[in-house]
């Protein structure tokens, strides 16, 4: 059991951009023009703005791409940081593109943190351009040795970016966040180091809780079927086989052959529960349920998991600790285990 774990949420923002077509040719919608304008502004602002000096006594202005990174910065920085998160609940980082307001926030920041490892694929060029003039750190990409990373099965020269699914790996990303904050404001080193130590204790508690709860699932039932392949580090850490309908990136489309193969696995192995994800369409998961039913096998949706984005602000799942605890509890209950007493604020799962 995790005692005294603080799973209070830190708010983020949510934005999206899109496009439309007409008569087979691209048509410039308002959103499309916004995307084009944002790209132009990115070049102009990156080349024109000097690096910012931190005003004495004011909190560091930090912009994080994902909610998980923003939560880590808030936990380590405490009152010495003001954190803006670009991607809010339900936003897919694999396909996210910057908006005009994002450009403004990024270029004004004292520190920009992004994940790297091809997670924010559409933002990579912008981040590298920003790094020429500002303090920009790809926390996961720089914190973890390649030997600890899992290769992308579709692209062998890339790595699976979903390292936050293993709290023991995420501890190292938190350490990198601490170091980035110290580099940005050396005078607050003692504060950042103390906060990081306290937060890492909570991560250790989360890992212990997760291991205990997930081990309660019968070995035969330790198969996790999800909308996309975001849980491989989770599977490696806790001894679960993981099957994703889509690949590591949600930009990859599930083929009919892949869906049929998974339907066959569900029926053959009598897998009783599969999971939807908060930031991925349910369409393919529902196709599995229907396909299994056509073969005489009943499979249910075991619950919603948080994969590439945290939950809503001001909820337990709106923090990294609460997000992972929710996933662990939901998976254990759906697969025949015992979730025990979840952390404070996380609702008990229903079997």
C-alpha positions in Angstrom: 0.0 0.0 0.0 1.2 3.5 -0.7 0.7 5.7 2.3 0.5 9.5 2.1 1.1 9.7 -1.6 0.2 13.1 -3.0 -1.7 12.7 -6.3 -3.0 16.2 -6.6 -3.1 17.4 -10.2 -1.2 20.1 -12.1 -3.3 21.6 -14.9 -2.1 21.7 -18.5 -3.5 23.0 -21.8 -5.0 21.3 -24.8 -4.9 22.3 -28.4 -5.1 20.7 -31.8 -4.6 21.6 -35.4 -6.1 20.1 -38.5 -6.7 20.4 -42.3 -9.3 19.7 -44.9 -9.4 18.9 -48.6 -11.6 19.8 -51.5 -11.8 18.4 -55.1 -8.7 16.3 -54.3 -6.5 19.3 -53.6 -5.4 20.6 -50.2 -7.7 23.5 -49.1 -6.3 26.1 -46.7 -8.7 26.1 -43.7 -8.3 28.5 -40.8 -6.5 25.8 -38.9 -4.2 25.0 -41.8 -3.3 28.7 -42.1 -2.6 28.8 -38.4 -0.3 25.8 -38.7 1.6 27.5 -41.6 1.8 30.8 -39.7 3.1 29.0 -36.6 5.9 27.4 -38.7 6.9 30.8 -40.0 6.8 32.3 -36.6 8.9 29.5 -35.3 11.7 30.4 -37.6 11.5 34.2 -37.1 11.3 34.0 -33.3 14.0 31.4 -32.9 16.4 33.5 -34.9 15.5 36.8 -33.4 15.0 36.3 -29.7 18.1 36.3 -27.4 18.4 33.8 -24.5 16.5 35.0 -21.5 18.2 35.8 -18.2 16.3 34.7 -15.1 15.0 37.6 -13.1 16.1 37.5 -9.5 13.4 36.3 -7.1 10.9 35.3 -9.8 10.1 31.6 -10.4 11.5 29.9 -13.4 9.2 30.0 -16.4 9.3 26.3 -17.6 7.4 24.9 -20.6 7.0 21.1 -20.8 5.6 19.3 -23.8 3.7 16.5 -22.0 1.8 16.3 -18.7 4.1 13.7 -17.3 7.1 16.0 -17.8 5.2 19.0 -16.5 4.3 17.0 -13.4 7.9 16.0 -12.7 9.1 19.6 -13.1 6.4 20.8 -10.7 7.3 18.1 -8.1 11.0 19.0 -8.2 10.8 22.7 -8.7 8.0 23.4 -6.2 7.5 27.1 -5.7 10.6 28.0 -7.7 8.9 27.1 -11.0 5.9 28.2 -13.0 5.0 25.4 -15.3 3.1 25.4 -18.6 2.2 22.1 -20.2 1.5 22.2 -24.0 -0.4 18.9 -24.2 -3.4 18.4 -21.9 -5.6 15.4 -21.1 -6.4 13.2 -24.1 -3.9 14.8 -26.4 -1.7 12.4 -28.5 2.0 13.5 -28.4 2.9 11.4 -31.5 0.8 13.7 -33.7 0.7 17.0 -31.8 1.7 20.1 -33.8 2.6 23.4 -32.3 0.1 26.3 -32.3 0.9 30.0 -32.5 0.3 30.4 -28.8 2.7 27.5 -28.2 5.4 29.3 -30.1 5.0 32.4 -27.9 5.2 30.3 -24.7 8.2 28.4 -25.8 10.3 31.4 -26.9 9.6 33.3 -23.6 10.5 30.3 -21.4 13.6 30.2 -19.2 13.6 26.4 -19.7 11.9 24.1 -22.2 11.8 20.4 -21.5 10.6 17.8 -24.0 10.7 14.0 -23.9 12.6 13.1 -27.1 13.0 9.5 -28.4 10.7 10.5 -31.3 7.7 10.9 -29.0 6.9 14.5 -30.1 7.8 13.6 -33.7 6.1 16.8 -35.1 7.9 19.1 -32.7 11.5 17.8 -33.1 12.7 20.4 -35.7 11.2 23.2 -33.6 12.9 22.0 -30.5 16.3 21.7 -32.1 15.9 25.2 -33.5 15.0 26.6 -30.1 18.0 24.9 -28.6 20.3 27.1 -30.6 19.1 30.1 -28.6 17.5 28.9 -25.4 17.9 26.3 -22.6 16.1 23.2 -24.1 16.5 19.7 -22.7 15.2 16.4 -24.1 14.9 14.8 -20.7 14.2 11.1 -21.5 16.5 11.0 -24.5 19.5 12.3 -22.4 18.7 10.6 -19.1 18.6 6.9 -20.2 21.4 4.8 -21.7 20.5 3.1 -24.9 21.0 -0.3 -23.3 18.0 0.3 -21.1 15.7 1.2 -24.0 13.5 -1.1 -26.1 13.8 -0.9 -29.8 10.9 0.1 -32.0 9.9 -3.1 -33.7 8.8 -1.3 -36.8 11.9 1.0 -37.0 15.0 -0.7 -35.6 17.0 2.5 -35.6 14.5 4.1 -33.2 13.5 3.4 -29.6 10.2 3.0 -27.8 9.7 6.4 -26.0 7.1 5.2 -23.4 9.6 4.9 -20.6 7.2 6.6 -18.0 5.4 3.2 -17.8 8.2 1.9 -15.6 8.6 4.0 -12.5 12.2 2.9 -12.0 13.1 4.3 -15.4 11.1 7.5 -14.7 13.2 8.1 -11.6 16.1 8.8 -13.9 14.1 11.2 -15.9 13.2 13.0 -12.7 16.9 13.2 -11.9 17.5 14.8 -15.3 14.7 17.3 -14.6 16.5 18.1 -11.3 19.7 18.7 -13.1 18.1 20.9 -15.8 16.5 23.0 -13.1 19.8 23.4 -11.2 21.5 24.4 -14.5 18.8 27.0 -15.0 18.9 28.4 -11.5 22.0 27.2 -9.5 21.0 29.3 -6.5 18.1 26.9 -5.8 20.2 23.7 -6.0 19.4 22.7 -2.4 15.6 23.1 -2.9 15.6 21.1 -6.2 17.7 18.3 -4.7 15.6 18.0 -1.6 12.4 18.0 -3.6 13.8 15.4 -6.0 14.7 13.1 -3.1 11.3 13.3 -1.6 9.6 12.6 -5.0 11.8 9.7 -5.7 10.7 8.1 -2.5 7.1 8.3 -3.8 8.2 6.7 -7.0 9.7 3.9 -5.1 6.4 3.4 -3.2 4.5 3.5 -6.4 6.8 0.8 -7.9 6.4 -1.4 -4.7 2.6 -1.0 -4.9 2.5 -1.8 -8.6 4.6 -4.9 -8.2 2.5 -6.3 -5.3 -0.8 -5.7 -7.0 0.2 -7.0 -10.4 1.7 -10.1 -9.0 -1.8 -11.0 -7.6 -3.0 -11.7 -11.2 -2.7 -15.4 -12.0 0.3 -16.0 -14.3 -1.9 -17.3 -17.1 -3.8 -14.0 -17.1 -0.9 -11.7 -17.3 -1.6 -10.6 -20.9 -2.2 -6.9 -21.5 -4.1 -6.1 -24.8 -4.3 -2.3 -25.5 -5.1 0.1 -28.3 -1.5 0.8 -29.2 1.9 -0.5 -28.1 2.6 1.9 -25.2 3.0 -0.6 -22.4 6.2 -2.6 -23.3 8.2 -1.1 -20.5 5.4 -1.8 -18.1 5.4 -5.4 -19.4 9.1 -5.8 -19.0 9.1 -4.3 -15.5 6.2 -6.4 -14.1 6.3 -9.6 -16.1 3.4 -9.1 -18.5 3.0 -10.0 -22.1 1.8 -6.9 -24.0 -0.1 -6.9 -27.3 -0.9 -3.6 -29.0 -3.3 -3.2 -31.9 -1.4 -0.3 -33.3 2.4 0.1 -33.2 4.5 2.3 -30.9 3.3 5.4 -32.6 -0.4 6.1 -33.1 0.5 7.4 -36.6 0.8 3.7 -37.6 -2.5 2.2 -38.7 -3.6 -1.2 -37.6 -4.0 -3.6 -40.6 -6.9 -5.9 -41.0 -4.4 -8.8 -40.7 -3.2 -7.4 -37.4 -6.7 -7.1 -36.0 -7.6 -10.7 -37.2 -4.4 -12.1 -35.7 -5.3 -10.5 -32.3 -8.9 -11.7 -32.5 -7.5 -15.2 -33.0 -5.2 -14.8 -29.9 -8.1 -13.6 -27.8 -10.2 -16.6 -28.7 -7.4 -19.2 -28.6 -6.1 -18.1 -25.2 -9.5 -17.2 -23.8 -8.3 -13.7 -22.9 -11.3 -12.1 -21.1 -10.4 -8.4 -21.0 -8.8 -5.7 -23.2 -8.3 -2.0 -22.6 -9.0 1.3 -24.3 -6.7 4.3 -23.8 -7.6 7.9 -23.0 -5.6 9.4 -25.9 -6.4 6.8 -28.6 -9.6 6.1 -30.5 -11.6 3.1 -29.3 -12.4 2.0 -32.8 -9.9 -0.8 -33.1 -10.6 -2.1 -29.6 -14.3 -2.3 -30.4 -13.4 -4.2 -33.6 -11.5 -6.8 -31.4 -14.6 -7.2 -29.2 -16.9 -7.7 -32.1 -14.4 -10.0 -33.9 -14.1 -12.2 -30.8 -17.8 -12.4 -30.4 -18.1 -13.6 -34.1 -15.9 -16.5 -33.1 -18.0 -17.3 -30.0 -15.6 -15.8 -27.5 -16.8 -13.0 -25.1 -14.2 -10.4 -24.3 -15.0 -7.2 -22.4 -13.4 -3.8 -22.2 -11.6 -4.0 -18.8 -11.3 -0.2 -18.4 -9.6 2.9 -19.7 -5.9 3.3 -19.2 -3.8 6.4 -19.4 -1.0 5.9 -21.9 0.3 9.0 -23.6 -1.4 11.6 -21.5 -2.5 12.0 -17.9 -6.0 12.5 -16.6 -8.0 15.7 -16.2 -6.6 18.5 -14.0 -7.6 18.4 -10.3 -8.1 14.6 -10.3 -5.7 11.9 -9.0 -5.1 10.7 -12.5 -4.0 14.2 -13.5 -0.7 13.4 -11.8 2.0 10.9 -12.8 1.6 9.0 -9.5 -2.2 8.8 -9.8 -2.1 8.0 -13.5 0.2 4.9 -13.0 -1.7 3.8 -9.8 -5.0 4.0 -11.7 -3.5 1.9 -14.6 -2.2 -0.7 -12.2 -5.4 -1.0 -10.2 -7.6 -1.2 -13.4 -5.4 -3.9 -15.0 -5.2 -6.0 -11.9 -8.9 -6.0 -11.3 -9.8 -6.7 -14.9 -7.4 -9.6 -15.2 -8.5 -11.4 -12.0 -6.1 -9.9 -9.4 -6.5 -7.9 -6.3 -5.8 -4.2 -6.4 -5.7 -3.9 -2.6 -6.1 -0.4 -1.2 -5.1 2.1 -3.9 -3.4 5.3 -3.1 -5.4 8.1 -1.6 -7.7 9.7 -4.1 -7.6 6.8 -6.6 -10.9 5.2 -6.9 -11.0 1.4 -6.1 -11.5 -0.6 -9.3 -14.8 -2.5 -9.9 -14.6 -6.1 -11.0 
